[in-house]
Amino acid sequence: MTEENNVMSLADIEPKMKLTGKVKQIQLAGAIIDVGVEECDALLHISQIRRRRVKNVRDVLEEGETVTVWVRNVDKDNQRLDVTLVEPPDVTWNDLAVGQDYKGEVVRIEKFGAFVDIGAERPGLVHVSELAHGYVKTPGDVVKKGEEVEVKVIGVNQQKRQIDLSMKAVTAPPAAAVSEQHEGEEMPTAMAVAFQRAMESSEAEDKALSANKSEKSRSEQDDIIKRALERHEKR
């Protein structure tokens, strides 16, 4: 009794699959749904009937009613199938991981950044510092509401239900910011450059001092030779 697929075996059922079934029995803790699977009926817990709290299952469902459900969990070993009436997001918290790339829609813009819907339970935040390379005065200068953008996940906090995204992480930095160093060379730090210049300056001073001493030494030797010759001529 699936809406799109004629699934008859529990082995064919996968999480997030959309099914159509009939309410077979209503209980205090939920309902039993016949989705056409041979091995077992589906279990619908009362917490999965609506996003908000439901006190009485019969306030929402009736026996014999046709409903659309989504698969939450499949236990093929114990022949158990759990479903929900709440459509799950395309991207669950378990699906999210740092480093993943998504395309999403800008759904809200604030002073501190933009919220992008990537199909998860809630939109992720692109902080103003992650909108673009370089300084961004206001998010509205970079993105517009309704615009489709590419983002990378840079942080996930399931406990706080927070998703941190970045737009600049999926774009190359401007040419002016690219190092002119040869491939494989590391960009020296400002301190390293200053130290190198100081060393070069010190070496130049040492060479100059050494040259002055050498010149002075030659001059003194010339004076000694000159005086010796003058004494020899006087004899």
Secondary structure as GFF3:
##gff-version 3
##sequence-region A 1 235
A	DSSP	three_ten_helix	10	12	.	.	.	ID=ss1
A	DSSP	beta_strand	18	27	.	.	.	ID=ss2
A	DSSP	beta_strand	30	34	.	.	.	ID=ss3
A	DSSP	beta_strand	42	45	.	.	.	ID=ss4
A	DSSP	three_ten_helix	46	48	.	.	.	ID=ss5
A	DSSP	three_ten_helix	57	59	.	.	.	ID=ss6
A	DSSP	beta_strand	66	75	.	.	.	ID=ss7
A	DSSP	beta_strand	80	84	.	.	.	ID=ss8
A	DSSP	beta_strand	101	110	.	.	.	ID=ss9
A	DSSP	beta_strand	113	117	.	.	.	ID=ss10
A	DSSP	beta_strand	124	127	.	.	.	ID=ss11
A	DSSP	three_ten_helix	128	130	.	.	.	ID=ss12
A	DSSP	three_ten_helix	139	141	.	.	.	ID=ss13
A	DSSP	beta_strand	148	157	.	.	.	ID=ss14
A	DSSP	beta_strand	162	166	.	.	.	ID=ss15
A	DSSP	three_ten_helix	168	170	.	.	.	ID=ss16
A	DSSP	three_ten_helix	175	177	.	.	.	ID=ss17
A	DSSP	alpha_helix	190	234	.	.	.	ID=ss18
###
